[in-house]
Amino acid sequence: MVIIERMNELGDNGFEIVERKGLGHPDTICDSLAEEFSRNLSKLYYENFGRILHHNVDKAILVGGKSEPRFGGGRVLEPMEFSLVGRVTYNYKGKDLTDEIKDIFEYSIIKWLERNIPNLDTKKHIVANLKAKPGSVDLVELFDRNGGIPLSNDTSFGVGFYPLSTAEKLALEVEKMLNSKDYKNNVPSVGEDIKVMVVRNAERYSLTVALAFVDKFVKSLNEYAELKEKIKKDVEELAREYLSEGSLSVFINTADDISSGSVYITVTGTSAEAGDDGQVGRGNRVNGLITPYRPMTLEAAAGKNPVSHVGKLYNIMANIIAKEVYESFDGIEQVYVYLVSQIGRPVNEPQLVHLKIWGEFADIDRKRMREMVIARINDIPRLWEKIVFESLSVC
């Protein structure tokens, strides 16, 4: 069932809250490591059997360690600990992949951290544990049933919207800039643990950035203060590219007390080194944002299998549909998409597809829109290819 609902004037109560947890935030690390393992595990299955086997590795926690940061370079006293819990297929058609899966897990953790948190020493600063067990018989059987079209392994829903608001663009782009390779080359003291909170009150925008400095690149308290001021100016300059009007306030590390020397410095670039913990599903949704003023789902997409788990597939596809509809029809201002699954039904047969559309148009070609939406729904059984081989982001 595809419902296309034209809405009245898009309301705005004058307020908006948008958050993005950056690359090195403990929650984002958990999401990213779970997804990296799922992706590499899927490749292992595909290389060995020509198909992806049942797995869900979407339960993970990062337990913070203990560190002693100081200007010029400190040390990690106790490593952080990452534990991944889930369900994995270790044996299939008489072939045991236990050793290969353990190797893939270690490889996934080490390579992602080396690539994305370069000041974290994977040999000294983290311990990783794989706690995944074989899947339950009924869900494994459901995964294998039906041959061609995968069956939904849950009754759940996914949501998406497009386009992004100015506040949402600001949250995304500020974090991306600060965590970009170019910015790190220019300002290596900026760690990867960055959180951006944007609060809009009418046309007044407030950006609060929490940013972990890497201590070995900061020689003194005075240098720290100077770097904060530079970063603030860089954020203001970027933000002004998205703000045609309205006031802007930027705040960096507001918990600092410069007078007492209490500031946000780390050894590794992530607060997980010293007691800040992380968990899958507590961070960004699949569009990279946390948006309480928008439709959201509590589903944790990271680590879920990319073949039949609608908690991943429907959230990704809802955002794809919203963007495509917005870009394909003149006069549309905003699109919300809701997809609802039912366990055991083919993934391309949702219970409900509901589009809410706002815009300035006399009429809309509902038939063409419905055909477009159905075409995307029919793409869901092949969406795993983009997730696994094109590294489609889910956080």
Long-range contacts (C-beta under 8 A, 24 or more apart in sequence): 1-351, 1-352, 1-353, 2-353, 2-355, 2-370, 2-373, 2-374, 3-352, 3-353, 3-354, 3-355, 4-355, 4-357, 4-364, 4-366, 4-369, 4-370, 4-373, 5-354, 5-355, 5-356, 5-357, 6-357, 6-358, 6-364, 7-356, 7-357, 7-358, 8-358, 9-358, 10-333, 10-334, 10-358, 14-201, 14-202, 15-199, 15-200, 15-201, 15-293, 16-165, 16-167, 16-198, 16-199, 16-200, 16-293, 17-197, 17-198, 17-199, 17-200, 17-291, 17-292, 17-293, 18-165, 18-167, 18-168, 18-170, 18-171, 18-197, 18-198, 18-200, 18-289, 18-290, 18-291, 18-293, 19-171, 19-195, 19-196, 19-197, 19-198, 19-289, 19-290, 19-291, 20-171, 20-172, 20-174, 20-175, 20-195, 20-196, 20-284, 20-288, 20-289, 20-290, 21-195, 21-283, 21-284, 21-290, 22-175, 22-178, 22-179, 22-192, 22-193, 22-194, 22-195, 22-196, 23-116, 23-117, 23-175, 23-179, 23-192, 23-193, 23-194, 24-116, 24-117, 24-179, 24-191, 24-192, 24-193, 24-194, 24-212, 24-269, 24-270, 25-193, 25-194, 25-195, 25-270, 25-271, 25-278, 25-283, 26-62, 26-64, 26-193, 26-270, 26-271, 26-272, 26-276, 26-277, 26-278, 26-279, 27-278, 27-279, 27-280, 27-282, 27-283, 28-278, 28-283, 28-284, 28-395, 29-62, 29-82, 29-117, 29-270, 29-272, 29-278, 30-60, 30-61, 30-62, 30-82, 30-278, 30-279, 30-280, 30-282, 30-283, 30-302, 31-280, 31-281, 31-283, 31-284, 31-300, 31-302, 31-303, 31-394, 31-395, 32-112, 32-116, 32-302, 32-395, 33-60, 33-82, 33-84, 33-108, 33-109, 33-112, 33-113, 34-58, 34-59, 34-60, 34-84, 34-86, 34-280, 34-302, 34-303, 35-301, 35-302, 35-303, 35-394, 35-395, 36-108, 36-109, 36-111, 36-112, 37-84, 37-104, 37-105, 37-108, 37-109, 37-303, 38-302, 38-303, 38-304, 38-305, 38-306, 39-108, 39-306, 39-387, 39-388, 39-391, 40-104, 40-107, 40-108, 41-88, 41-101, 41-104, 42-305, 42-306, 42-384, 42-388, 43-388, 43-389, 44-97, 44-100, 44-101, 44-104, 45-89, 45-92, 46-388, 48-92, 48-95, 48-97, 49-92, 49-93, 52-305, 52-306, 52-307, 52-384, 52-388, 53-89, 53-92, 53-143, 54-87, 54-89, 54-135, 54-139, 54-140, 54-143, 54-144, 54-305, 55-86, 55-87, 55-88, 55-89, 55-132, 55-135, 55-305, 56-86, 56-87, 56-135, 56-303, 56-304, 56-305, 56-309, 57-84, 57-85, 57-86, 57-87, 57-88, 57-132, 57-303, 58-86, 58-280, 58-281, 58-300, 58-301, 58-302, 58-303, 58-304, 58-311, 59-84, 59-85, 59-86, 59-280, 59-303, 60-84, 60-85, 60-279, 60-280, 60-303, 61-277, 61-278, 61-279, 61-280, 62-272, 62-277, 62-278, 62-279, 63-277, 64-271, 64-272, 64-273, 64-274, 64-275, 64-276, 64-277, 65-125, 65-126, 65-272, 65-273, 65-274, 65-275, 66-273, 66-274, 66-275, 67-266, 67-267, 67-268, 67-273, 67-274, 68-267, 69-215, 69-265, 69-266, 69-267, 69-274, 70-215, 70-265, 71-215, 71-218, 71-219, 71-220, 71-221, 71-223, 71-224, 71-265, 72-215, 72-216, 72-218, 72-219, 73-215, 73-216, 73-267, 74-215, 74-216, 74-265, 74-267, 75-267, 76-121, 76-124, 76-125, 76-267, 76-268, 76-273, 79-124, 79-125, 79-126, 79-127, 80-125, 80-126, 80-127, 80-272, 80-273, 81-126, 81-127, 81-128, 81-129, 82-109, 82-126, 82-127, 82-128, 82-129, 83-128, 83-129, 83-131, 84-128, 84-129, 84-130, 84-131, 84-132, 84-303, 85-131, 85-132, 86-131, 86-132, 86-133, 86-303, 87-132, 87-133, 87-134, 87-135, 87-136, 87-139, 88-132, 88-133, 88-134, 88-135, 89-134, 89-135, 89-140, 90-134, 91-134, 101-130, 101-132, 102-130, 105-130, 116-192, 117-192, 117-268, 117-269, 117-270, 118-269, 119-191, 119-214, 119-216, 119-267, 119-268, 119-269, 120-268, 120-269, 120-270, 120-273, 121-268, 125-267, 125-268, 125-273, 142-308, 142-343, 142-344, 143-305, 143-307, 143-308, 146-346, 148-381, 149-346, 149-347, 149-348, 149-381, 150-307, 150-308, 150-346, 150-347, 150-381, 151-308, 151-343, 151-344, 151-345, 151-346, 151-347, 152-308, 152-310, 152-341, 152-342, 152-343, 152-344, 152-345, 152-346, 152-347, 153-305, 153-308, 153-309, 153-310, 153-343, 154-309, 154-310, 154-311, 154-341, 154-343, 155-341, 155-342, 155-343, 156-297, 156-299, 156-310, 156-311, 156-314, 156-340, 156-341, 157-297, 157-299, 157-314, 157-338, 157-339, 157-340, 157-341, 158-297, 158-299, 158-310, 158-311, 158-313, 158-314, 158-315, 158-316, 158-317, 158-318, 158-338, 158-339, 159-295, 159-296, 159-297, 159-315, 159-318, 159-336, 159-337, 159-338, 159-339, 160-286, 160-287, 160-315, 160-317, 160-318, 160-319, 160-320, 160-321, 160-322, 160-323, 160-336, 160-337, 161-294, 161-295, 161-319, 161-322, 161-334, 161-335, 161-336, 161-337, 162-319, 162-322, 162-323, 162-325, 162-326, 162-334, 162-335, 163-323, 163-326, 163-334, 164-287, 164-289, 166-200, 166-205, 166-242, 166-243, 167-198, 167-199, 167-200, 167-205, 168-198, 168-289, 168-291, 169-242, 170-196, 170-198, 170-205, 170-207, 170-239, 170-242, 170-243, 171-196, 171-197, 171-198, 171-289, 172-288, 172-289, 173-238, 173-242, 174-207, 174-209, 174-235, 174-238, 174-239, 177-234, 177-235, 177-238, 178-209, 178-211, 178-231, 178-235, 183-234, 187-227, 187-230, 187-231, 188-214, 188-217, 189-213, 189-214, 189-217, 189-218, 189-227, 190-214, 190-231, 191-266, 191-268, 191-269, 191-270, 192-269, 192-270, 193-266, 193-269, 193-270, 193-271, 193-272, 202-246, 203-245, 203-246, 203-247, 204-246, 204-247, 204-249, 205-239, 205-243, 205-246, 205-247, 205-248, 205-249, 206-249, 206-251, 207-235, 207-239, 207-248, 207-249, 207-250, 207-251, 208-251, 208-254, 209-235, 209-250, 209-251, 209-252, 209-253, 210-253, 210-255, 210-264, 211-252, 211-253, 211-264, 212-264, 212-265, 212-266, 212-269, 212-270, 212-271, 213-263, 213-264, 213-265, 213-266, 214-265, 214-266, 214-267, 214-268, 214-269, 215-265, 215-266, 215-267, 216-267, 218-265, 221-258, 221-261, 221-263, 224-258, 224-263, 224-265, 225-258, 228-252, 228-253, 228-256, 283-395, 284-395, 285-315, 285-395, 286-312, 286-315, 286-316, 286-319, 286-393, 286-394, 286-395, 287-319, 288-393, 288-395, 294-336, 295-336, 295-338, 301-394, 301-395, 302-394, 302-395, 306-383, 306-384, 306-387, 306-388, 307-384, 308-347, 310-339, 310-341, 310-347, 312-387, 312-394, 313-347, 313-380, 313-383, 314-339, 314-340, 314-341, 314-350, 314-380, 315-394, 316-383, 316-387, 316-392, 316-394, 317-376, 317-377, 317-379, 317-380, 317-383, 320-376, 321-355, 321-373, 321-376, 324-372, 324-376, 325-355, 325-357, 325-369, 325-372, 325-373, 328-369, 328-372, 329-359, 329-361, 329-364, 329-365, 329-369, 330-361, 331-359, 331-360, 331-361, 331-364, 332-357, 332-358, 332-359, 332-361, 332-364, 333-358, 333-359, 333-360, 334-358, 334-359, 339-377, 346-381, 347-380, 347-381, 348-377, 348-378, 348-379, 348-380, 348-381, 350-377, 353-377
